[in-house]
Amino acid sequence: MGLLCSRNRHYTQADTEENAQIKLLFQTGFDEAELKGYISVIHANGFVVNKFSLVNYLASLKRVVDLILAIMRPDCGSCAVVSNVLEQLLHDGSKELAQSDTDSAKYVLSNENKEIGERLSDIGGRFEYPRLTKELAQDIETLWKDPAIQETYARGNELQVPDCTNYFMENLQRLSDLNYVPTKEDVLYARVRTTGVVEIQFSMPAELFEPCRAQLKNACNNPVGENKKSGEVYRLFDVGGQRNERRKWIHLFEGVTAVIFCAAISEYDQTLFEEDNRNRMMETKELFEWVLNQPCFEKTSFMLFLNKFDIFEKKVLKVPLNACEWFKDYQPVSTGKQEIEHAYEFVKKKFEELYFQSTAPDRVDRVFKIYRTTALDQKLVKKTFKLVDETLRRRNLFEAGLL
């Protein structure tokens, strides 16, 4: 979840998925050194993904994750902790798969791939780790293509498998190249969970908003600052929405310009990392309601991003929307594109209803907009932020009595 804020506070600079898009679109982009700095994150994504997939070779699997996390980040003291957490998730998940499926044999690795696992286990047991070579990437790729792994991946929503799984597994050879430099797409796919409060500053192109720019400047003091070359300067604070993160930031944001709430609509059939029997969409619903009712946001504009539509449109044709308790009254109408739109509009309406149910009568005049987003689509993100910018400018003009 992100917040646009005008207060003079400084927080750690970092690049999450949405922040990376902003940097690519509205700042200077990434130079080669910055791109190379993403190698550790990208390699970790690839190896962690593999960790989630190998269900019947847990000892080897733990070594694989230890290896991959350590290859690019040998000084990371949290590697062992991460591996242990992932192993527990995987162990619980694999037991559940085996117990709930009569054909449990399909989750068993082939003998030749078990041998690959043993080799990786041997490497992972060493004190010093080698770099990610073509040969090592080939071994991991072979394991990824094993039918048992693919059967498990098909049920990835039950095992907390990251969304970027397939992308990085399909690009292992490129990622392991000696001269590898991350592409923009690699950076955007590199998912890093937000913890604490992360700040990024950016400007929308001034030429896009000249018609209302002079009018706004004369009407009031713009609370988000001004950059004559690049348009108004926004300060966006990306905050963790997880339960243990909220207490870190909620008291900081009195006087913010707008709240941008990101809801991953593709996660309606997935569970939380913190509580594996708790549906993510139900948690999102409660978080949105909680934020709406915070006193510091009573006059704050709300921009709701229904994100990960690219994943949603594929999933909703395979997994019933009423897999989520909040959507239990959903009734499919057709198949294909029409069904996708019908499902999306249903989800959108649910959030609209929640907003108005949670908004006191004296707050109904605050701005509320909903946007369909795909964080990996640069054109769509740019268009969305332009609409957000225009909405906030119009709000300022209205409050100044010019509209």
Secondary structure, 3 states (H helix, E strand, C coil): CEEECCCCCCCEECCCHHHHHHHHHHCCCCCHHHHHHCHHHHHHHHHHHHHHHCCCCHHHHHHHHHHHHHHHCCCCCCHHHHHHHHHHHHHHHHHHHHHHCCCHHHHCCCHHHHHHHHHHHHHHCCCCCCCCCHHHHHHHHHHHHCHHHHHHHCCHHHCCCCCCHHHHHCCHHHHCCCCCCCCHHHHHHCCCCCCCEEEEEEECCHHHHHHHHHHHHHHCCCCCCCECCCECEEEEEEECCCHHHHCCCHHHCCCCCEEEEEEEHHHCCCECCCCCCCEHHHHHHHHHHHHHCCHHHCCCEEEEEEECHHHHHHHCCCCCHHHCHHHCCCCCCCCHHHHHHHHHHHHHHHHHHHHHHCCCHHHCCCCEEEEECCCCCHHHHHHHHHHHHHHHHHHHHHHCCCC
